């Protein structure tokens, strides 16, 4: 049986989020059988649902909902043990005073983690609303930039809050491919895995010499790009909370 999952020119179409936090994984990424499609996390999820891409860097929340269909690349994630620097809740109120949140339009995982933190660990069932909210959630480069503006009295890092209350890393994204493709293309799956791992290792080996500003380098060093036992425990907790609180909400 031959499984064909191809895009233009016979290539496997994989999604990439063009945020700074994906730089390590694509530093040395050049595979002849892969075509890259770019978008926000939520857009990539929609493209995957529509069959327009077959995998790539997808939110961990998306994977939790579709784990029977997709295979994560081993030892690869975008996570944080503590501060993420780019998954941030902005507010003029202290955390205990927040009742409403404007969710991110770009990331289901960040919305899910925020809701779960309030509900499970802070004992509050916050409501997700539009512009007239006590706080709003931003991710990626926009969150990084706004955090430096000094415009908001309170800035809460979702990665930091998750680690504080669980002792586990916040797993924001995984690199996933269809299970069937991995099964029927074991050599290509292995090549994809090694390419991502080598890219990560080479990036951090050369980070100090790369033409990136100091703030970006410090930000990327803070993040974690592996996937081990603690990451798995965190993902399992996320799945438990999804079933307990979130199923059918997003």
N, C-alpha and C positions, 0 to 999 in steps of 0.2 A: 504493500500500500504506500503510495507516495502522497504526502500532504503538501500542497502548494499554497503558500501564504506569501504572495509577492506583490510588489508595487510596480512603479515604473521601471522599465528595463530589466524586469525579472528580479528585482531586489526586495528583500525583507524590509518593510517600512516600520521604523521605530521612532517614537516620539522623544523629543528633548525639550525641557524647559530652559529657556535662555535667561536664567538667573545666574548670578555669580557663583552660587553654591553648586552648580553643575560643572564648573570648570575642571575640577580634578578628574572627573570621569570621562571627559571628552578631550583631554589634553593630547593624547596620542591615539585617538580613535579614528581609524581609517580602514574600514573593512569593505572589500569590494562587493560583498553580497548584501550590504545594508544601505538603505536610503533613509536619511534623517528628515523628520518633519518637526517643526518647532511650534510651540504654543504654550499657553499657561497650563497649570495642572488641570483645571476644570475643562479647558478646551481639549486637551489631549484625551481626557476621559470620554468626552463626547465623540471624538474622532474614533476612539477604540470601540465604543458602543456601535458606531455606524459602520464599522469594518474598514475605515479609511486608513488606519494604522493597525499594526498587529501587536504592539507592545512598546517598551521603552521605559523611561523614568516616569512612573505613575505614582499617585498618592497611595500611601499605605491604607487609607480608608477605602479607596477603590479596590485594592487587592483583597481586603477583608471581605468585601461584598462579593468578590468573584474568585475566591481562592481555589475553587474546583476547576477553574478554566486555565489558570496561569501558574507558571513556574518562576519563582524569583531567581535571579542570578546569585549564586552562592557568595557570601562574604561581601555583599555590596548593599549599601543603603545610604540615605542622607538622614543623619540623626544628630542628636546632641545630648551629651551628658551635662545637663545644666543649660546655661544660656545659649540660645540659638542665634541671637542677634538679628534675626529677620522674620520671626513669627511673633508679632507684637500686638498687644492690646493697648490702645491709646484712650485716655480718659482724663476728665477733670475731677473725677471722684475717686476716693479710695476703693479698694477692691470690694470691701464689705458693703459699699453703697451702690454698687452696680446692679441694676435690675434688668436693663435692656442692652442688647449688643447688636450693632450692625455687622453682619457677617462679611467675610471676604468673598468677593465674587470670583476669586481665582483658585481657592483651595478648599476642598471638602474636608481634608484631613485637619486643617487648622480650625475650621468651624467645629468639627467633631470633638477635637481635643478640648477646645474652649468650653463647649457645652458640658462635656463630661467632667471637666475640672470643677466647674461651678456646682453641678448636680451631685457628684459623688463625694468630692473632697471639701467643698465649701458649703454644702448644704443649701444651695440656692438653685431654683429652677428658673434660670434667666430666659427671657424671651428674645428671639431674634426678630429685629424690626428694621425699618428703613433708616432714613437720615436722622430722625429725631430719637437718638439712642444715647444712653449714658456712656457708651464706649463703642469703639469700632476696631475691627481687626484688619491688619494689613500684613502682607507677606512679601518676601523677596526684596529686590533692590529698592522698591518704593518705601518699604518699612525701614530699611537701613537708613535711607536718606532722611526720612521724617524724624527718626529717632535722634538725629543730630541737630535738628532745627531748634530745639528748646521751646517749641510751641505748646507742648502739653505737660501738665503738672505731673501726671502719672503715666508711666509706661511699664506694662507688665509683659515679661517674656514668657511665652507659653511653654517653651522648652524648659526654662528654669522652674516654673510652677509644677510642671509634670514630674520633673526629677525630685523636687522638694517633697511632693506628696506620695510618690511611688518608689523612689530610689532607683528608678529605671530610666533608660534613655528615651527621649521622645523620638519615635521613628516616623519621620515625615514622608519619606518616599522610598520605593524599592524599584529596582530595574527588573521588569517582568517580561516574559515571552509566553506564548501559548504552550501549554503542556504537551499538546500533540506535536507541535513543531520541535520542541526539545527532544521528545521521544524518537521521532523519525529523522532527526538531523543531529545526532550526538556529536559529531565532529565539529559542526558549525557552532553548536551550543558551547562546546569546550573552547573553541576559538574566541567566541564572543566573551565568555567568562574571563579568559586569560587577558584579552585585550583591555577589558575594563579594569581588572586588577593591576595590570602593568601600567596603565594610564594613571591610575591613582597613585601608585608608588613613585613613578617618575615625576609626577607633578609636585609632590611634597618633597622629593629629593632635590628638586631644582627651584622650589618656591622662592627662596631668598634672592635668586638671580632673575626672576621673571619681571617683566615690565608692568607690575601692579603696584598700586599705592599701598602705603603701610597699613592703612585701615582695612583694606580688602584682605591683605595677607593675614592680619591678626584674626579677622572674621573667619576665614577659611580654616585656619589652624584650630579654631575653637570647635568646629564641627567634626563629626565622626562619620567616616565613610565605610565602616565595616558592618558586619552583621554576625553577632555571636549569641551566646546563651542569654545575656541580659536583653538584647534586642528582641529575641524570640519571646521571652517572658513579657516584655512590654507589648508586643504585638498580640499575644494571647490575652492580656488584660484589656487591650483595646477591643478585641473581638467580643470579650465577655460584656464590656460596657455597651458596645453596639447592640448586642442582643437584649440587654437589660433595659437600656434607656432610649436608644436612638433608632432602632429598627422602624423603618417607614417614615422617619421624620425628614430626612434629606433626600 
